Amino acid sequence: MTLNGAIETAKTLHYESIVIDTHCDTLTAMTGEGRSLAGPSAKGQLDLFRLERGGVNIQFFSAFIGPEFKLSATHRALELIDLFYREIEENNHVALHAKSSLDIEKALSLGKIAAFLSIEGGEALEGSLGILRLMYQLGVRSITLTWNGRNELGDGVDEEVTGGGLTRFGKDTVVEMNRLGMLVDVSHLSEKGFWDVLNISRQPVIASHTNCRALCDHPRNLNDLQIKALANQGGVMGITFVPDFLGENPAVAHVLSQIEHVIAVGGPDCVGIGSDFDGTDNLPAGLEDCSRLPVITRGLLERGYPENIIKKVLGGNFIRVIEQVIK
């Protein structure tokens, strides 16, 4: 096959697949940049215009609770949720706020992007299951339990030296999220907290934007035992493009190697994409923004992966978990 033929084959496969990205920090970035989600914009790494060009069908938008908002965490979460609602309403010809699997089907049938709302940092709950239930009513469907530090739910990766995991409230939160139909996200969580979640949850959990420690020895990445356990429980991890979690001089090849490692350790059903667009200033060459995502499909084809596995990586694996957990 010629080079042009290979490129066209990859494009065809990419755009006929359901593509999901389970993490971006665009809401946070927009608060300081004065840009619209509609795009096209010269600012940032993600907008609806570029998502369409990148063939993304489903995007998770995170309301990130930065450490500076720890004493006003719920307030900050509500501000970002309000921004999400305003932007989706203004762009409802392109995007649909998805709260269920049925909403995904509706968005796909209308040719719209299904936009899920998530929270990064359980500080937003301020120790209250009542607030968790209200966040669900507001359309939040996934929560990253901690960021790097400690909160009312448990310890993040920066606190691993303590050996701490989930608190009693953290454990109650996982149980209630299972009941409500919310994705429990273990990215940023301490290793002890990770094992606590897997022991408690009766549903598959996700690591929305996390890489492999065997390839890049960073505490934010999962080791092989964690990857195997996540896979055995039916969970999925989204490979992130943040250079710190990829290694030195990162390129598209590093992202592909991360995907390959998860498949080798946990099988083809436990890996997807969790870019972290707009959550980092630097990205691998070739993946500068969300419009570049077709290079992942082309790279996996070039490495010999069959189309059915590539479709799982692009979105099929996360679709399975969404259909089981969020319904």
C-alpha positions as CSV (number, residue, x, y, z in Angstrom):
1,M,0.0,0.0,0.0
2,T,1.3,3.5,-0.8
3,L,1.8,6.1,1.8
4,N,-1.2,8.1,0.6
5,G,-3.3,4.9,0.6
6,A,-2.3,4.2,4.2
7,I,-3.2,7.7,5.3
8,E,-6.6,7.4,3.6
9,T,-7.2,4.0,5.2
10,A,-6.4,5.4,8.6
11,K,-8.7,8.4,8.1
12,T,-11.6,6.3,7.0
13,L,-11.2,4.0,10.0
14,H,-10.9,6.9,12.4
15,Y,-13.9,8.8,11.3
16,E,-16.1,5.8,11.1
17,S,-15.2,4.9,14.7
18,I,-16.7,6.2,17.9
19,V,-13.9,8.3,19.5
20,I,-14.0,9.2,23.2
21,D,-11.6,11.4,25.2
22,T,-12.3,11.1,28.9
23,H,-10.4,14.1,30.2
24,C,-9.7,17.7,29.2
25,D,-9.2,20.8,31.4
26,T,-10.8,23.2,28.8
27,L,-13.3,24.7,31.3
28,T,-10.5,25.8,33.6
29,A,-8.4,27.1,30.7
30,M,-11.3,29.1,29.3
31,T,-11.8,31.0,32.6
32,G,-8.4,32.7,32.1
33,E,-8.4,33.0,28.3
34,G,-11.7,34.6,27.4
35,R,-12.4,32.2,24.6
36,S,-15.5,30.4,23.4
37,L,-15.9,26.6,23.3
38,A,-17.2,27.0,19.8
39,G,-13.9,27.8,18.2
40,P,-12.0,27.8,16.0
41,S,-9.5,29.5,18.3
42,A,-5.8,30.2,18.2
43,K,-5.8,29.7,22.0
44,G,-5.7,26.4,23.8
45,Q,-5.8,22.9,22.5
46,L,-9.5,22.0,22.4
47,D,-12.8,23.5,21.1
48,L,-15.8,22.1,19.4
49,F,-14.5,23.0,15.9
50,R,-11.3,21.1,16.5
51,L,-13.1,18.2,18.1
52,E,-15.1,17.8,14.9
53,R,-11.9,17.9,12.9
54,G,-10.4,15.3,15.2
55,G,-13.3,13.0,14.8
56,V,-14.2,13.1,18.5
57,N,-17.7,12.0,19.2
58,I,-17.7,12.1,23.0
59,Q,-15.7,14.5,25.2
60,F,-15.6,14.6,29.0
61,F,-15.2,18.1,30.3
62,S,-13.6,18.3,33.8
63,A,-14.4,20.9,36.4
64,F,-11.0,21.0,38.1
65,I,-10.8,22.1,41.7
66,G,-7.3,23.6,41.9
67,P,-5.5,23.7,45.3
68,E,-6.1,27.4,45.6
69,F,-9.9,26.7,45.8
70,K,-9.7,24.2,48.6
71,L,-11.6,26.4,51.0
72,S,-14.3,27.3,48.4
73,A,-14.4,24.0,46.4
74,T,-18.1,23.7,45.9
75,H,-18.4,27.3,44.9
76,R,-15.6,26.7,42.3
77,A,-17.2,23.6,41.0
78,L,-20.5,25.4,40.5
79,E,-18.9,28.2,38.6
80,L,-17.3,25.8,36.2
81,I,-20.5,23.8,35.9
82,D,-22.3,27.0,35.0
83,L,-19.7,27.8,32.4
84,F,-20.2,24.3,30.9
85,Y,-24.0,24.8,30.8
86,R,-23.7,28.3,29.2
87,E,-21.3,27.0,26.5
88,I,-23.3,23.9,25.6
89,E,-26.5,26.0,25.4
90,E,-24.8,28.5,23.1
91,N,-23.5,25.7,20.9
92,N,-26.4,23.3,21.1
93,H,-26.4,22.9,17.3
94,V,-23.0,21.2,17.7
95,A,-23.0,19.7,21.2
96,L,-25.4,17.9,23.5
97,H,-25.0,17.6,27.3
98,A,-24.9,13.8,27.7
99,K,-26.1,12.2,31.0
100,S,-26.7,8.7,29.8
101,S,-26.1,6.1,27.1
102,L,-29.3,7.2,25.4
103,D,-27.9,10.7,25.2
104,I,-24.9,9.3,23.4
105,E,-27.2,7.6,20.9
106,K,-29.1,10.8,20.4
107,A,-26.0,12.9,19.9
108,L,-24.6,10.4,17.3
109,S,-27.9,10.3,15.4
110,L,-27.9,14.1,15.3
111,G,-24.3,14.4,14.3
112,K,-23.5,16.2,17.5
113,I,-20.7,15.9,20.1
114,A,-21.8,14.2,23.3
115,A,-20.4,16.3,26.2
116,F,-20.1,14.7,29.6
117,L,-19.5,16.7,32.7
118,S,-17.0,15.5,35.3
119,I,-15.3,16.8,38.4
120,E,-11.6,16.5,39.1
121,G,-11.2,16.7,42.9
122,G,-13.6,15.4,45.5
123,E,-13.0,18.6,47.5
124,A,-16.1,19.8,45.6
125,L,-18.3,17.5,47.8
126,E,-17.0,19.2,51.0
127,G,-17.6,15.9,52.9
128,S,-21.3,15.7,52.0
129,L,-23.1,12.8,50.2
130,G,-26.0,15.3,49.8
131,I,-23.7,17.5,47.7
132,L,-22.7,14.4,45.7
133,R,-26.3,13.7,44.9
134,L,-26.9,17.3,43.9
135,M,-23.9,17.2,41.6
136,Y,-25.5,14.2,40.0
137,Q,-28.7,16.1,39.6
138,L,-26.7,18.9,37.9
139,G,-25.5,16.3,35.3
140,V,-22.1,15.3,36.7
141,R,-21.4,11.7,35.7
142,S,-17.8,11.2,36.8
143,I,-15.6,12.3,39.7
144,T,-11.8,12.0,40.0
145,L,-11.8,11.4,43.7
146,T,-8.6,13.3,44.5
147,W,-6.1,15.5,42.8
148,N,-2.5,15.1,43.9
149,G,-3.0,16.1,47.6
150,R,-5.3,15.0,50.4
151,N,-9.0,15.8,50.7
152,E,-12.0,14.5,52.6
153,L,-12.1,11.3,50.4
154,G,-8.5,10.2,50.7
155,D,-4.9,10.7,49.8
156,G,-3.6,11.7,46.3
157,V,-0.3,10.6,44.9
158,D,1.7,13.4,46.6
159,E,0.7,11.9,49.9
160,E,1.7,8.3,49.2
161,V,4.5,8.4,51.8
162,T,1.8,8.3,54.5
163,G,0.4,5.0,53.1
164,G,-3.1,6.5,53.3
165,G,-6.0,5.4,51.2
166,L,-9.7,6.3,51.2
167,T,-11.3,7.8,54.3
168,R,-14.6,6.5,55.6
169,F,-16.3,9.3,53.6
170,G,-14.3,8.3,50.6
171,K,-15.5,4.7,50.9
172,D,-19.1,5.9,51.3
173,T,-18.7,8.1,48.3
174,V,-17.7,5.2,46.1
175,V,-20.7,3.1,47.2
176,E,-23.1,6.0,46.6
177,M,-21.5,6.7,43.1
178,N,-22.1,3.1,42.3
179,R,-25.8,3.5,43.3
180,L,-26.3,6.7,41.4
181,G,-24.6,5.5,38.2
182,M,-21.4,7.6,38.2
183,L,-17.9,6.7,37.0
184,V,-15.4,6.5,39.8
185,D,-12.1,7.9,38.5
186,V,-8.9,6.8,40.2
187,S,-6.5,9.1,38.4
188,H,-4.3,11.1,40.8
189,L,-5.3,8.7,43.7
190,S,-2.6,7.2,46.0
191,E,-1.9,3.5,45.4
192,K,-3.5,2.5,48.7
193,G,-6.6,4.5,47.6
194,F,-6.6,2.7,44.3
195,W,-6.8,-0.7,45.9
196,D,-9.4,0.6,48.4
197,V,-11.6,1.6,45.4
198,L,-11.2,-1.7,43.6
199,N,-12.1,-3.6,46.8
200,I,-15.2,-1.5,47.4
201,S,-16.6,-0.7,44.0
202,R,-19.2,-3.1,42.5
203,Q,-18.9,-1.5,39.1
204,P,-15.9,-1.1,36.8
205,V,-13.9,2.0,37.5
206,I,-11.8,4.2,35.3
207,A,-8.5,6.0,35.3
208,S,-9.5,8.8,33.0
209,H,-6.0,10.2,32.3
210,T,-3.2,8.0,33.5
211,N,-0.2,6.2,31.9
212,C,2.0,3.2,32.6
213,R,4.7,3.3,35.3
214,A,6.7,0.6,33.6
215,L,7.4,3.0,30.7
216,C,7.6,6.2,32.7
217,D,8.4,6.0,36.5
218,H,6.1,8.7,37.7
219,P,3.8,8.3,40.8
220,R,0.8,9.5,38.6
221,N,1.2,6.4,36.5
222,L,-0.2,2.9,37.2
223,N,2.1,-0.1,37.8
224,D,1.5,-3.4,36.0
225,L,-0.3,-5.0,39.0
226,Q,-2.7,-2.0,39.1
227,I,-3.3,-2.3,35.3
228,K,-4.0,-6.0,35.6
229,A,-6.4,-5.5,38.5
230,L,-8.2,-2.6,36.7
231,A,-8.6,-4.8,33.6
232,N,-9.8,-7.8,35.6
233,Q,-12.5,-5.6,37.2
234,G,-13.7,-4.5,33.7
235,G,-12.2,-1.0,34.1
236,V,-10.5,1.2,31.5
237,M,-7.6,3.7,31.6
238,G,-7.3,6.6,29.3
239,I,-3.8,7.3,28.0
240,T,-2.8,10.9,28.6
241,F,-0.5,13.0,26.4
242,V,1.1,15.0,29.2
243,P,4.9,14.9,28.7
244,D,5.6,14.3,32.4
245,F,3.8,11.0,32.2
246,L,5.3,9.9,28.9
247,G,9.1,10.3,29.4
248,E,11.8,12.4,27.8
249,N,11.3,14.1,24.5
250,P,7.8,12.6,24.1
251,A,6.4,12.0,20.6
252,V,3.3,10.2,19.2
253,A,5.4,7.0,19.4
254,H,5.5,7.3,23.1
255,V,1.7,7.5,23.3
256,L,1.4,4.5,21.0
257,S,3.8,2.6,23.2
258,Q,1.8,3.4,26.3
259,I,-1.3,1.9,24.5
260,E,0.7,-1.1,23.5
261,H,1.9,-1.7,27.1
262,V,-1.6,-1.6,28.5
263,I,-2.8,-4.1,25.9
264,A,0.2,-6.4,26.6
265,V,-0.4,-6.3,30.4
266,G,-4.2,-6.1,30.7
267,G,-5.6,-7.0,27.3
268,P,-7.2,-5.0,24.6
269,D,-10.4,-4.1,26.6
270,C,-8.9,-1.8,29.2
271,V,-7.3,1.1,27.3
272,G,-8.6,4.3,25.7
273,I,-7.8,7.9,25.4
274,G,-7.7,10.6,28.1
275,S,-5.7,13.4,26.5
276,D,-5.7,16.1,29.2
277,F,-5.9,18.7,26.5
278,D,-5.7,22.2,28.0
279,G,-4.2,20.7,31.2
280,T,-0.6,21.1,30.0
281,D,1.3,23.8,28.1
282,N,3.4,21.3,26.1
283,L,2.3,18.3,24.1
284,P,4.1,15.7,22.0
285,A,4.9,16.7,18.5
286,G,2.1,15.7,16.2
287,L,-0.5,15.9,19.0
288,E,-0.6,19.6,19.5
289,D,-4.4,19.8,19.8
290,C,-7.5,17.6,19.5
291,S,-7.7,17.9,15.7
292,R,-4.6,15.7,15.5
293,L,-6.2,12.6,17.0
294,P,-6.3,10.7,13.7
295,V,-2.5,10.2,14.1
296,I,-3.3,7.7,16.9
297,T,-5.3,5.6,14.5
298,R,-2.7,5.7,11.8
299,G,0.0,4.8,14.3
300,L,-1.8,1.8,15.6
301,L,-2.5,0.6,12.0
302,E,1.2,0.9,11.2
303,R,2.0,-1.2,14.3
304,G,-0.1,-3.9,13.0
305,Y,-3.2,-3.7,15.2
306,P,-6.5,-5.0,13.6
307,E,-9.3,-2.6,13.1
308,N,-11.5,-4.1,15.8
309,I,-8.9,-3.5,18.5
310,I,-8.2,0.0,17.3
311,K,-11.9,0.8,17.5
312,K,-11.9,-0.5,21.1
313,V,-9.0,1.9,21.9
314,L,-10.6,4.9,20.2
315,G,-13.8,4.6,22.2
316,G,-15.3,1.1,22.3
317,N,-13.9,0.2,25.7
318,F,-15.1,3.4,27.4
319,I,-18.5,3.0,25.7
320,R,-18.8,-0.4,27.3
321,V,-18.1,1.0,30.8
322,I,-20.4,4.0,30.3
323,E,-23.3,1.7,29.2
324,Q,-22.7,-0.5,32.2
325,V,-22.3,2.2,34.9
326,I,-24.1,5.3,33.7
327,K,-26.8,3.5,31.7
